[in-house]
Amino acid sequence: MRSLNWFAISAGIILGLIFLAAGLGKLLNPMESSVIFVFPEFLPNAVDRFIYQWLPYLEIIIGVLLITGIAARLVASLALALTVSLIASNSILLVQGFGDKPCGCFGEAERWVQLRLSIADALYIDIAMLILGVMVVLYYQGKFVNVYPWFLRRD
C-alpha cells in the first residue's frame, strides 16, 4: 500500500507540473494560447471571456496544490473536471478538421522548449492527464481533503 501512495504522489506532482507549466505559459503570452476552448454557442460571451481570463490562474493554483499535496484528492477531482472539458474541446476541434493546428495549450512555455503542439498532440497529453488524475483520486493516501503537504506527513 505504501508504494501505491508514492505512485499517487508522483502522479500528483507530474500532473501539477503540467498544470503549472500550462498556466504560467498562458499568463506570459495570452495571445499565443488563443485556441484553448471551443465554447458552446449557448454560453454568453461574458462567460467565455471569464473562463479565458481566469483559466491560467486556475491552472497555476491546481498545479501548486497538486505538487505540494495539499487537498490532493479534492484538487485532482477538480483537475479531472477541467481535463475532461479540455478533452471535449480538443475532440470537437479534431472532428472539425483542426487537428494539425497549433493548440497554444502551454503558451510561452512551448516556445521556450521549441515545441509546437497540435490539437491532436494536446489530446494525447489530456488523456495522460486524465489517467494521472484518476491515479491521484484513487490511490492518494489519507482523507479526501487533507491539508497537510505530503512532505510534512508522518507515515
C-alpha positions in Angstrom: 0.0 0.0 0.0 2.9 2.3 0.7 4.2 2.0 -2.8 0.8 2.9 -4.2 0.9 6.1 -2.1 4.2 7.1 -3.6 2.9 6.3 -7.0 -0.1 8.6 -6.4 2.2 11.3 -5.0 4.4 11.1 -8.1 1.3 11.2 -10.4 0.1 14.3 -8.5 3.5 16.0 -8.9 3.6 15.2 -12.6 0.0 16.4 -13.1 0.8 19.5 -11.1 3.8 20.3 -13.2 1.8 20.0 -16.3 -0.9 22.4 -15.0 1.7 24.8 -13.7 3.6 24.9 -17.0 0.3 25.5 -18.9 -0.9 28.2 -16.6 2.4 30.1 -16.5 2.8 29.8 -20.2 -0.6 31.2 -20.9 0.0 34.1 -18.4 3.3 35.0 -20.1 1.8 35.1 -23.6 -2.0 35.1 -23.6 -2.3 35.8 -27.3 -0.4 32.6 -28.2 -3.0 30.5 -26.3 -6.0 31.8 -28.2 -7.3 28.4 -29.2 -7.9 26.8 -25.8 -11.6 26.0 -25.7 -14.4 25.7 -28.1 -17.2 27.5 -26.3 -20.7 26.3 -27.0 -23.0 28.8 -28.6 -25.3 28.8 -25.6 -22.7 30.3 -23.3 -22.8 34.1 -23.2 -19.7 36.0 -24.3 -19.1 37.2 -20.8 -18.9 33.6 -19.5 -16.3 32.6 -22.1 -14.3 35.7 -21.5 -14.4 35.0 -17.8 -13.2 31.4 -18.4 -10.5 32.5 -20.8 -9.1 35.2 -18.4 -9.2 33.0 -15.3 -8.1 29.7 -16.7 -4.3 30.4 -16.3 -4.8 31.3 -12.7 -6.9 28.2 -12.1 -4.2 26.0 -13.7 -1.5 27.6 -11.5 -3.5 27.1 -8.3 -4.3 23.4 -9.3 -0.6 22.9 -10.2 0.8 24.2 -6.9 -1.7 22.4 -4.8 -1.1 19.1 -6.6 2.7 19.5 -6.4 2.6 20.2 -2.6 -0.2 17.6 -2.0 -2.5 20.0 -0.2 -6.0 18.6 -0.6 -4.6 16.5 -3.4 -7.6 14.2 -3.9 -10.1 17.2 -4.0 -7.8 19.2 -6.3 -7.3 16.2 -8.5 -11.1 15.9 -8.8 -11.3 19.5 -10.0 -8.4 18.8 -12.3 -10.2 15.9 -13.8 -13.3 18.1 -14.5 -11.0 20.6 -16.2 -9.2 17.9 -18.1 -12.5 16.3 -19.3 -13.6 19.8 -20.7 -10.2 20.1 -22.4 -10.6 16.7 -24.0 -14.1 17.6 -25.1 -12.9 20.9 -26.6 -9.9 19.3 -28.4 -12.1 16.5 -29.7 -14.5 19.0 -31.2 -11.7 20.8 -32.8 -10.2 17.5 -34.1 -13.6 16.4 -35.6 -13.9 19.8 -37.3 -10.6 19.2 -39.0 -8.3 21.4 -36.9 -6.1 18.5 -35.7 -2.9 19.9 -37.2 -3.4 23.5 -36.0 -1.4 24.7 -33.0 -3.3 24.5 -29.7 -1.4 27.1 -27.7 -2.1 25.0 -24.6 1.2 25.9 -23.0 1.5 29.4 -24.4 5.0 30.8 -24.0 6.3 27.6 -22.5 6.0 25.9 -25.9 8.4 28.5 -27.4 10.9 28.0 -24.6 11.3 24.4 -25.3 10.9 24.9 -29.1 7.9 22.7 -29.3 4.7 23.3 -31.3 1.8 21.1 -30.0 -1.0 20.5 -32.4 -4.6 19.9 -31.3 -4.1 16.2 -31.8 -0.9 16.2 -29.7 -2.7 18.1 -26.9 -5.4 15.5 -26.9 -2.8 12.8 -26.1 -1.5 14.9 -23.3 -5.0 15.4 -22.0 -5.6 11.7 -21.9 -2.4 11.2 -20.0 -3.5 13.9 -17.6 -6.8 12.1 -17.1 -5.0 8.9 -16.2 -2.7 10.7 -13.7 -5.7 12.5 -12.1 -7.6 9.2 -11.7 -4.5 7.7 -10.0 -4.3 10.6 -7.6 -8.0 10.3 -6.7 -8.0 6.6 -6.3 -4.6 5.9 -4.6 -3.7 9.0 -2.7 -3.4 8.1 1.0 -5.5 9.9 3.6 -8.7 11.8 3.7 -10.3 13.4 0.7 -9.5 16.9 2.0 -6.1 16.6 3.7 -4.5 20.0 4.1 -1.0 18.7 5.1 1.5 18.6 2.3 2.9 15.1 1.5 6.4 16.1 2.6 5.2 17.0 6.1 3.2 13.9 6.8 4.4 11.1 9.0 3.5 7.6 7.8 
